[in-house]
Amino acid sequence: MEPSSSLAALRPSYERTARRIGWADLPGEVRRLIDVRVGGDARAEASAGAGFTPGFAARVQGSGGCWFVKAAGAREAPFAAESYLVEARINSLLPDAVPAPRLRWMEQTADGWVVLGFDAVDGRIPRQPWRPDELAAGLRAYAVAAEALTPAPDALAQADLEKIAACESDFGFWRRAAGGGVEPAAMPPFVPGRWVESLAELEEGWSSAVAGESVLHNDLRADNILIDSAGAGWICDWNWATLGAPWLDLTVLLAVAFCDGHDADALLAAHPAAAESEKEQIDVALAGFAGMFLNHWAKPEIPGSPALRGHQRYCGRVVLEWLAARLALTR
């Protein structure tokens, strides 16, 4: 399909989705810790615009080299600080083969600041709409990651990761809607009422369709991918890792690609992580993800993360568009 103007209008500018603090906003103690870690003479670039948390996230150059540094305070930004702790734990357990920037050091202050130092990849997030070469690089990176994480390596298998198949409450929007549990004002206006029952029936198969023992990134989107100067892809921000079917990470990523005019079905069929998937499994996953995102359609904006609702609305719409094309649903 050709990218539609309505979908293009919904797409967030992923390079400007975060409202982050800068170097000067960090407490003096945190700046001193970072300065020691980078070998002195710390010089920070502007905080990254991508992401949805208010934490500090920037390349910091020092006499000892360059790192990508994240920092958040437990009092100032509790969600970000907690997510950085999770990311540090998961990143340290990833097999060497996974193309992810590696955590090299971590600090925690007495008053709750979490500071992480990662390899600074010389790269950028993919341009949007997706370009064929950059999409291919992201898909290759995920193929390598999925192979290394299927089944879950012992260290991650013992890390008490949640199984996405067990998250029924997060993937029940269409069933609630079919049962009258969703207010009309909360239903996206572009969803025909006659679709809801079919979507609910698909969603019913969530647990069996997505079950698996692979470690999933569980947030694989353009701004969590870097394309380096050699054209290779890197997968960042492993703070939502779960266990499930190895192809599941591809669904939302390829839904965006589909709405950008790419042949998502062919790309999925050719991807090694999806080699053992069935069409109905993919359809169930797309129904579940569309509902999970669109459950937030009418919710108020979040002051600390003003672009998050837009991201959720956009993802829900593109996932539903791909599913509708696969099922030949008409409006």
C-alpha positions as CSV (number, residue, x, y, z in Angstrom):
1,M,0.0,0.0,0.0
2,E,1.0,3.6,-0.4
3,P,1.6,5.7,2.7
4,S,-1.6,7.6,3.4
5,S,-1.7,11.2,4.4
6,S,-3.9,10.4,7.5
7,L,-1.4,8.0,8.8
8,A,1.5,10.3,8.0
9,A,-0.2,13.0,10.1
10,L,-0.4,10.6,13.0
11,R,3.2,9.5,13.0
12,P,5.2,11.1,15.9
13,S,8.5,12.7,15.1
14,Y,10.6,10.1,17.0
15,E,13.6,12.3,17.2
16,R,11.6,14.7,19.3
17,T,9.4,12.6,21.6
18,A,11.3,12.9,24.8
19,R,11.3,15.8,27.3
20,R,14.7,15.2,28.8
21,I,16.9,17.0,31.3
22,G,20.3,18.1,30.2
23,W,23.8,18.0,31.6
24,A,23.3,21.2,33.6
25,D,20.2,19.8,35.3
26,L,22.0,16.8,36.8
27,P,23.0,17.1,40.5
28,G,26.7,18.0,41.0
29,E,27.3,14.6,42.6
30,V,26.0,12.8,39.5
31,R,28.1,15.0,37.1
32,R,31.2,14.2,39.3
33,L,30.5,10.5,39.1
34,I,30.2,10.6,35.4
35,D,33.4,12.8,35.1
36,V,35.4,10.1,37.0
37,R,34.0,7.3,34.8
38,V,34.9,9.1,31.5
39,G,38.4,9.9,32.7
40,G,37.9,13.5,33.5
41,D,37.1,16.6,31.4
42,A,33.5,15.4,30.8
43,R,31.8,17.1,27.8
44,A,28.1,16.1,27.2
45,E,26.2,16.5,24.0
46,A,22.6,17.6,24.0
47,S,20.2,14.9,25.4
48,A,18.8,12.5,22.9
49,G,15.3,13.6,21.6
50,A,14.1,10.0,21.1
51,G,12.3,8.0,23.8
52,F,9.5,8.8,26.2
53,T,11.2,9.3,29.6
54,P,12.5,12.5,31.1
55,G,15.9,11.0,32.1
56,F,19.2,12.3,30.9
57,A,20.4,10.4,27.8
58,A,23.4,11.7,25.9
59,R,26.9,11.0,24.6
60,V,29.5,12.1,27.1
61,Q,33.1,12.5,25.9
62,G,35.9,12.5,28.4
63,S,39.7,12.1,28.5
64,G,39.2,8.3,28.7
65,G,36.8,8.0,25.7
66,C,33.1,8.4,24.9
67,W,30.1,6.7,26.4
68,F,26.3,7.0,26.0
69,V,25.1,7.9,29.5
70,K,21.7,7.6,31.0
71,A,20.7,9.1,34.4
72,A,17.5,9.5,36.3
73,G,16.6,10.1,40.0
74,A,14.3,7.9,41.9
75,R,12.5,11.0,43.4
76,E,12.6,13.2,40.3
77,A,11.7,10.5,37.6
78,P,10.8,7.3,39.4
79,F,9.7,5.4,36.3
80,A,12.8,6.3,34.4
81,A,15.1,5.3,37.3
82,E,13.4,2.0,37.7
83,S,13.5,1.3,33.9
84,Y,17.2,2.0,33.9
85,L,17.8,-0.5,36.6
86,V,15.9,-3.1,34.6
87,E,17.8,-2.2,31.5
88,A,21.1,-2.6,33.3
89,R,20.1,-6.1,34.6
90,I,18.9,-7.3,31.2
91,N,21.7,-5.8,29.1
92,S,24.4,-7.4,31.3
93,L,22.8,-10.9,30.6
94,L,22.6,-10.6,26.8
95,P,24.7,-13.0,24.9
96,D,27.7,-11.5,23.1
97,A,26.1,-12.2,19.7
98,V,23.2,-9.8,20.3
99,P,23.9,-6.5,18.4
100,A,23.2,-4.2,21.3
101,P,25.3,-1.4,22.8
102,R,26.8,-2.9,26.0
103,L,26.6,-1.6,29.5
104,R,30.1,-0.8,30.7
105,W,29.5,0.7,34.1
106,M,26.8,1.7,36.5
107,E,26.5,4.0,39.5
108,Q,23.8,4.5,42.1
109,T,23.9,7.4,44.5
110,A,22.6,7.4,48.1
111,D,19.7,9.7,47.2
112,G,18.5,7.3,44.4
113,W,20.1,8.5,41.2
114,V,20.8,5.7,38.7
115,V,23.6,6.3,36.2
116,L,24.5,3.9,33.3
117,G,27.4,4.1,30.8
118,F,27.0,2.3,27.5
119,D,29.2,1.8,24.5
120,A,28.6,4.9,22.3
121,V,27.6,3.6,18.9
122,D,28.5,5.9,16.0
123,G,25.1,5.9,14.5
124,R,21.6,7.4,14.3
125,I,18.0,6.2,14.4
126,P,16.5,5.1,11.1
127,R,14.9,7.8,9.0
128,Q,11.1,7.7,8.7
129,P,9.2,6.6,6.6
130,W,11.3,3.5,6.6
131,R,13.9,3.3,3.8
132,P,14.5,-0.2,2.3
133,D,18.2,-0.4,3.2
134,E,17.7,0.8,6.8
135,L,14.7,-1.5,7.3
136,A,16.8,-4.4,6.0
137,A,19.6,-3.5,8.5
138,G,17.1,-3.5,11.4
139,L,15.6,-6.8,10.3
140,R,19.1,-8.4,10.0
141,A,20.0,-7.2,13.5
142,Y,16.9,-8.7,14.9
143,A,17.5,-12.0,13.1
144,V,20.9,-12.2,14.8
145,A,19.4,-11.3,18.2
146,A,16.5,-13.8,17.8
147,E,18.8,-16.6,17.0
148,A,21.0,-15.8,20.1
149,L,17.9,-15.5,22.3
150,T,16.0,-18.6,21.1
151,P,15.5,-20.4,23.4
152,A,16.3,-18.1,26.3
153,P,20.0,-18.5,27.4
154,D,20.3,-19.9,30.9
155,A,21.1,-16.6,32.5
156,L,18.0,-14.9,31.0
157,A,15.9,-18.0,31.6
158,Q,16.7,-17.6,35.3
159,A,16.0,-13.9,35.3
160,D,12.3,-14.2,36.2
161,L,11.1,-12.5,33.0
162,E,7.4,-12.2,32.5
163,K,5.8,-14.4,29.8
164,I,3.8,-12.3,27.4
165,A,1.3,-15.1,26.9
166,A,0.3,-14.6,30.5
167,C,-0.6,-10.9,30.0
168,E,-4.2,-11.5,29.1
169,S,-5.4,-8.3,30.9
170,D,-3.2,-6.1,28.6
171,F,-4.5,-7.8,25.4
172,G,-8.3,-7.9,26.0
173,F,-9.5,-4.6,24.5
174,W,-11.6,-6.1,21.7
175,R,-13.2,-8.7,24.0
176,R,-14.2,-5.9,26.4
177,A,-15.5,-3.9,23.5
178,A,-17.5,-6.8,22.2
179,G,-19.0,-7.3,25.7
180,G,-20.0,-3.7,26.0
181,G,-17.2,-2.9,28.4
182,V,-15.7,0.0,26.4
183,E,-17.5,3.4,26.3
184,P,-18.4,4.5,22.8
185,A,-16.3,7.7,23.3
186,A,-13.3,5.5,24.0
187,M,-13.6,3.6,20.6
188,P,-11.4,4.9,17.8
189,P,-13.7,6.5,15.2
190,F,-12.0,4.6,12.3
191,V,-12.9,1.2,13.6
192,P,-16.2,-0.1,12.1
193,G,-18.4,-1.6,14.7
194,R,-18.8,-4.8,12.6
195,W,-15.1,-5.5,13.0
196,V,-15.2,-5.7,16.7
197,E,-16.6,-9.2,17.1
198,S,-14.0,-10.7,14.6
199,L,-11.2,-8.9,16.4
200,A,-12.4,-10.2,19.8
201,E,-12.5,-13.7,18.4
202,L,-8.9,-13.4,17.2
203,E,-7.8,-11.9,20.5
204,E,-9.3,-14.9,22.4
205,G,-6.4,-16.9,21.0
206,W,-3.7,-14.6,22.5
207,S,-2.1,-17.0,25.1
208,S,-1.6,-19.9,22.8
209,A,-0.6,-17.9,19.7
210,V,2.2,-15.9,21.3
211,A,3.6,-18.5,23.7
212,G,7.3,-19.3,23.4
213,E,10.6,-19.4,25.2
214,S,12.5,-16.7,23.3
215,V,13.7,-13.6,24.9
216,L,11.8,-10.7,23.3
217,H,12.9,-7.1,23.2
218,N,9.2,-6.2,23.5
219,D,9.6,-2.6,22.3
220,L,11.2,-3.0,18.8
221,R,10.5,0.3,17.1
222,A,12.5,2.7,15.0
223,D,13.9,4.8,17.8
224,N,15.2,1.7,19.6
225,I,17.3,0.9,16.6
226,L,20.5,2.5,15.6
227,I,22.1,2.4,12.1
228,D,25.8,2.7,12.4
229,S,28.3,4.3,10.0
230,A,28.8,0.9,8.3
231,G,25.0,0.5,7.7
232,A,24.6,-2.2,10.4
233,G,21.7,-2.2,12.9
234,W,21.9,-2.2,16.7
235,I,19.1,-2.8,19.1
236,C,18.9,-0.5,22.1
237,D,16.9,-0.1,25.3
238,W,16.3,-3.6,26.6
239,N,14.1,-2.6,29.6
240,W,10.9,-4.4,28.6
241,A,12.2,-7.9,27.9
242,T,9.8,-10.7,28.1
243,L,9.5,-14.4,27.0
244,G,7.4,-15.3,24.0
245,A,7.4,-16.5,20.3
246,P,10.5,-15.3,18.5
247,W,8.6,-13.6,15.7
248,L,6.5,-11.4,18.0
249,D,8.9,-8.5,18.0
250,L,8.5,-8.2,14.2
251,T,4.8,-7.5,14.2
252,V,4.6,-3.8,15.2
253,L,7.8,-3.0,13.4
254,L,6.5,-4.5,10.2
255,A,3.1,-2.9,10.6
256,V,4.8,0.5,10.5
257,A,6.8,-0.7,7.4
258,F,3.5,-1.9,5.8
259,C,2.0,1.5,6.2
260,D,5.2,3.0,4.7
261,G,4.6,1.1,1.5
262,H,6.7,-2.0,2.2
263,D,5.6,-5.6,1.5
264,A,5.4,-6.6,5.2
265,D,4.0,-10.0,4.5
266,A,6.9,-10.9,2.3
267,L,9.4,-9.5,4.7
268,L,7.9,-11.5,7.6
269,A,7.8,-14.7,5.5
270,A,11.5,-14.3,4.7
271,H,12.6,-13.6,8.2
272,P,14.2,-16.5,10.0
273,A,12.6,-15.6,13.4
274,A,9.2,-16.2,11.7
275,A,10.1,-19.5,10.1
276,E,7.8,-21.6,12.3
277,S,4.9,-19.1,12.6
278,E,1.4,-19.7,11.2
279,K,-0.7,-17.0,9.6
280,E,-3.4,-17.1,12.3
281,Q,-0.8,-16.7,15.0
282,I,0.4,-13.5,13.3
283,D,-3.2,-12.3,13.0
284,V,-3.9,-13.0,16.6
285,A,-0.8,-11.0,17.7
286,L,-1.8,-8.1,15.4
287,A,-5.3,-8.0,16.9
288,G,-3.9,-8.1,20.4
289,F,-1.3,-5.4,19.8
290,A,-3.8,-3.2,18.0
291,G,-6.2,-3.4,20.9
292,M,-3.5,-2.9,23.5
293,F,-2.4,0.4,21.8
294,L,-5.9,1.6,20.9
295,N,-7.1,1.1,24.5
296,H,-5.2,4.4,25.1
297,W,-6.9,6.2,22.2
298,A,-9.1,8.5,24.3
299,K,-7.0,8.7,27.4
300,P,-5.6,12.1,28.4
301,E,-2.1,13.2,27.6
302,I,0.7,12.5,30.1
303,P,2.4,15.7,31.2
304,G,5.8,14.1,31.8
305,S,5.7,12.2,28.5
306,P,3.6,14.3,26.1
307,A,4.3,12.3,23.0
308,L,3.5,8.8,24.4
309,R,-0.3,8.9,23.6
310,G,0.5,10.0,20.1
311,H,2.9,7.0,19.7
312,Q,0.2,4.6,21.1
313,R,-2.5,6.0,18.7
314,Y,-0.2,5.7,15.7
315,C,1.0,2.2,16.5
316,G,-2.6,1.0,17.1
317,R,-3.7,2.5,13.8
318,V,-0.9,1.0,11.7
319,V,-1.1,-2.5,13.3
320,L,-4.9,-2.5,12.6
321,E,-4.3,-1.4,9.0
322,W,-2.0,-4.3,8.3
323,L,-4.3,-6.7,10.0
324,A,-7.3,-5.4,8.0
325,A,-5.3,-5.9,4.8
326,R,-4.4,-9.5,5.8
327,L,-8.0,-10.3,6.6
328,A,-9.4,-8.4,3.6
329,L,-11.7,-6.4,6.0
330,T,-13.6,-3.6,4.4
331,R,-15.0,-0.4,5.9
